[in-house]
Amino acid sequence: MNLQFLLFEHSEGGDDTGLFEAMAAVRPAQAAAVEAEIAAVLDWASAHFGAPVPVEDGGDWHAELQRSEEADGSGAPRQVFSLSLAGSAAFCAAFQSRFGDALA
């Protein structure tokens, strides 16, 4: 699956961990497509690395999702999604391999 709405930025922690962050701001009609991409990423992570448990608690990955509504410059509504995934070195390598075309 190629991601059309989510574009991730990657940063590395000092303890062999990494962070992937993406934001998408879309019209309400496109929100379902963004939700489907988020679900696909989270389903992939769960299928390959199990339940989300923070690395500091012995897990391989963890995610945080935020969603809000705001108006653009013309006053039209937008749905804003922010997805952050933190993970171990193994998770980060696998994420980059699977979603490399969605990395900034």
N, C-alpha and C positions, 0 to 999 in steps of 0.2 A: 504494500500500500504506500503510495506516495502521498505525503502530506501537502495539502494545498494552503491551509490556513496557519498552521503552527510552524514557526521558524525558531529553532532553539539556539541559544547562545550557551557555550560551554565554558566553565571555569574549573580549575583544579584546586583542591584543598591541599594543605601541607601534610596530610596524613593518609595519602593514597586514596582519597575520596574525590568525587567530582560532583558538579552541579550542572544541570541542564535547565534553562529557563526559557519559556516561550510566552508570548502574549498575542492575543488576537482580539481585535475590535471590529465587530461586524454588525450589519443591520439585523434586526430580529429574524428576518426570513432566512438568514444564513446560520443562525445559532445552532440548529440541529446538525448541520454539517460539521461545525467545530466540535460539538459534543461527540459526534461519531469519531472524529480523529482522536480526541482525548481518550475516549473509551478504547480505541484500538491500541494506543500507546500503553495505557494502564493494563489492558488485557495481555499484551505481549510481555510486559514486565512481570505480571503475576504468573503467567505460564512458564516463564524461563527462570524466575528467581523467587517464586513463592510469594507469600503474603508480605505486604509492605511493613517492614520493621526498620527503624533507623539503624544506620551502621554502628553508631555508638552503643546501641542496645544489642548488637550481635547480628543484625540483619544485613541484607545486601542492598536494599533500596528503600526509599520512602518518597512519598509524593504529597504535594500540597496544591490544592486547586482553589482558586478564588474566582468568583463571578460577580459582576456588578453591572448596573445599567447607568449610562450617562448620555448626555446629548453631545452631538458633534457641533462644529462651528455654526451650522445653520439651524440648530435646534432639533435636528432629527435624532431619534433614539438609536443608541448602539448598545450591544451587549459586549462586555469586555471580559475576556477569560485570561487568567494568568495561571500557568501550570509550571511548577517547579519539581524536579526530580533530583534527589541526591542519592548517590550510590557508591558502592565499593569500586575498586579498580576493575574487577571482573565485570561488574554491571556496566560501567562506563565504556569499556571496550566493546561489549556486546551491543550497547545502545548506539555507539558510533558506527558499528558495522551494519546494524539494521536500519538506522534512521540517518545515515550520513548525508543523504541528499536534503535533509531538513535542518542542517546545521549552518549557522551564519558564518 
